[in-house]
Structures are given as C-alpha cells and as structure tokens.
Amino acid sequence: MSHLAPKNLLKKAVKSSSRASSRASSRATTPAGSRHASDFEDDGFSEASDSTLDSLASFQDDLTIIDYGDELKRSIEELSEKRTSTREAALLRLAKLLSHKYLEEDLLLQRSTILDALRKCVKKSGSIQEKILSVKVVALCFITLGADEESAYKEFAPILKTIVSNVTDGDILSAVINCLAMICFVSSSDEQETLLLMDMFTTVFKDSRQMPQAVVSAVNAHGLLFTTLDGPRITRDIFDSTMPILTRLLESSSMELRVASGENIAMMIEVLSSDPDSPFRYDRMDNLLISLNMLATDSSKRRSKKDRSTQRSAFRDIVNSIEEDEAPEVKLKFHGEVITFNGWSEIKQLNAFREALAEGLHVHFQYNELLHDIFQVSFSPDMDSEDYRPPSYVVSQNSEISKQRSQDKNRQRQQRSRHIGLYED
C-alpha cells in the first residue's frame, strides 16, 4: 500500500472531501473552523508559554527590516552563542521572519548552518522557552524549504521522538508533537514512518495523565497524518483501533480536547465513507450520534458560556457531516478572492499550517510553492498591490442561493482542480 508523495499529500483529501460534499443535502451547514474566525490573527503560537507569546507579540512591530537575508544570517549566527537569552532572541526573530516572510532562497544559502544549529538547540536547550521556539523554527524551515527534505526529516525525527518519549513538560511536549507531525506531513514519503508516528501520538492521547494541551496536540497530529494515508484497509484499521479512545475523550473536562476528538471522528468517517467500493459501517453509530448530539446541545452551567457556544457550534458541524453527509466548508478570503476548503481533511491540514504560520499564513499562501502544490491554488498578479489586506475566515451564507452555489461548486471540483474566484456576497 503506497504512501502519498509529499507534494501530493492533499490531493487524496481534496478528492475525498469533494465526493463527500457532492452528496450533501440542501440543509444549511455552519462551516467547521468558523469558531476560529475571531482569533485568526492572534493565536498562532498558542502552544508556547505566556512569556513566549508576549515576546512574539512585542516583536510584531519590529519586523521593518530592509535586508531580510542579512537579518536571517545574523539570527542564525546567534544560535551558536553561549548565552541562552541571546539564542532565545535569535529564535524569536527567526520564527517571525520565516512565518511573516517567504525566504526560501535566503534560507537555502544557509540551509546546513541553520539545520545544524537548530539540532543543537533542540537537543541541548537552556530553557523551556528555547526548546519550544527551536522546534517551532524547525517546522518553519521545513515549510519554507519544501517537500524535498526527507534527508533532513530523518535527522530531526529521532531527536524529536526521544523528546516525546521522555519529556514531562506539557508545553514542550505539545510543541514537539506539532513540529514532528508537520515535518513528517511535508517531507516524509515513508508510510511506515507515518504509521509509527501515529502510534506514538496515540500513546500520548490515550494516557489520562498527560496535560490536556499535549493530548489535544497529539489528537490533531494524529488526524493530520491520517489524511495522508491511502487505501481503505489501513484507514479502517486505524479507525477501529482509535475509536474507543476518541469516544472516551469526548467526555474529557477539556473543551478543546472534546472538539478535537469529535473532529477526528468526523474526519475518519468522512474519509471511509468516500470510498464507493467499500461501504462504511460502524456498529456503534447510534451510540456515537447520541453522544455527539448531547455535546451539540449541551447547556451545562458547569461550562463557561463561551465554551458552551464553541462546543455546540463545533458539534453541530460534526453531527451534520455524519448524519446528513454535509461536508463542512471554510473560506479564506484574500482581498476579494477566496480559497474554499471543503471537508474535514482539508480543514485539518489548513489548521496545521495556520498553527505553524500564524499571521504569516497569507504570505505563504501567496508565495510558497509548497502550499500551492498541496492546496492546488494560484493567485492573481494584483495580490502585490499596496491596498492588499491579510485574509480572514469567511463562513458560508445560510441562504438557498449560497447553498445551491456551494453544491454547484462541489460538483465542479470533481472535474477540475481547485480554483480561486471572486467572493460573492
């Protein structure tokens, strides 16, 4: 059974999501991911410590550098300094540079130097913050350098796996899991390696003693790699082995973990249901839908009003996708143009890049060929104009016109690659 090539990781998901979408009924769907719209601009480094977040936020206004190549080189050189605070400052600059700017050519010139320095930072960090920042920069390097970095993946993966197996700090574990999943997604073509990582992530999220944020990261990482698998047998085996754990996590005290688990369940069912040659059946579907509907209508006063609202919105999407075959939809708007993401698989992958790139997501969508190849997108020349504005999530309208337009687009996606069109109100 073959593993999908790195630059084609999303093509299977696009195809599966479109098939699922084309079966959707005309009932209105609240798009998955719409609950993230309000925090799109400011939570990209949510897994870091508070001090890391503050430092990244304060650095936002300092990114007025004329020669980014020189600044990149200087920051890389400072990764070898003895003082921990100096290395942390350099990592902060690198995180901001590599997320907010697409610096492939400059990074290629420094490739060996930065990867060697980052390996040392990851292995021998002088602080929790340095460890977290260093793995974030590793992920950004892989995103910038592109899919042809399997040799670099093989150098970093054993180091990161060792940390996952031994670290006790929840913030570090969460950041390392995010990094490991992303670099595998981008650069590894070895299906056995992917399956081994998924087993490792399963070990994390089935451990009730782990910190919630690490478990959420493990669930999301497992889901991201699931979208790269090809063939009903392996996907069904993973579904059967993880469903008992994920259904238990639906009862977690953490809202984020309940939602992540529900979305993974919906995503796996979406993928398995998309194969016309292998009809999907699940013996405990009635019990599952009871649990999901309870979460979609939860009014428990033990939860905050915000958590109740977020959870209900998320699980309405989840229930609709399972009961009604209604694929969730998210639109990313770029100054009058939009990219439409259909289905749980695409949204899972979009959210992984959003987590890694934060406010720089739109820059990489505009310039980074890796994202162009994965998401099958291209942009108009006027995207470079001075009046360009960063993107925001745009949710679909609950009108009959909008529903019909979505259904028409879903049918069109089965016949041609994704296209970007003018957004219609």
C-alpha angles and dihedrals in degrees: 000000000000127000116227115258114256097251091047098048094117100041092084090048092049090052094046094046092049092051090051091047094051090059092054120123122232095260114121117260127206101222118245111245094033088110087066095056097096094052098040094114102044117033105062094117095043095137094061125091120270091257091053091050092049092050093049092048093049090049091058095087094044096067094101098117122151098203109036091178092061092046090049091051093047092049092049091051090052091057086078095056118117096227111089093212090056092053091047091052090049091050090050091054092046092050091052095042096048094045100042097038132042102229104166097139094047092045092050089058089055098033100119093040096051095042091050091048093047092051089057092046092050094047099041106026116169094211143015089253092054091051093050094046094045094056090046090055090047090057091047091051091054092047090050097043093047138216100322096080103095091128090056090047090056089054096049101036098072091049093050093044090054090054092049090052096047112025120106099188111098096209093053092045091051093049094046092049091051091050096046093050093048097049091046090049092050103038115016121091094176111108093193090056089051091051092049090053091049089053089052092051090048089055088055098048096044090056107095090197094065122103112263095240091055091048091050090051091049092050092049092045091051090050093049093054092043088065090063096056120107125208136040097249098061094039090050092049091053091046091053094047097046102037095081089054096044093048089053090051089057084076094053120129088232114089091202091054093048090052095045091050093048092049092050090051091050091046094052092048090048092053095044093046092053094070108092091193094057113045112212120240131171119183094208096047094118092054091045093053091049090055093045093048090050090055091046090057100032112146098168112154089213088078125067118256091247093051091048092051094047093046095048092049092049096047094045086061091046094049093046092051093051101038100035103024088240109156114216116241134207125184123203109204123213111186097303096336126089140198113212119212114197126194137009095281095058093042091050090054093044091052091051091057090043090054092051099041101033111178090000093067093102092052092056092044087055100045112011113099091200091066091041090055096043098045096030094231138140133182139225118256093244090070085095093060120122094245092059114132128201116256130264132194111265117197123211121261119251093226129115090242091053093046092051091047091051092050091049091050091048091056091047092053090063090062103041143017121278114285133195116229138174112283114247120208 
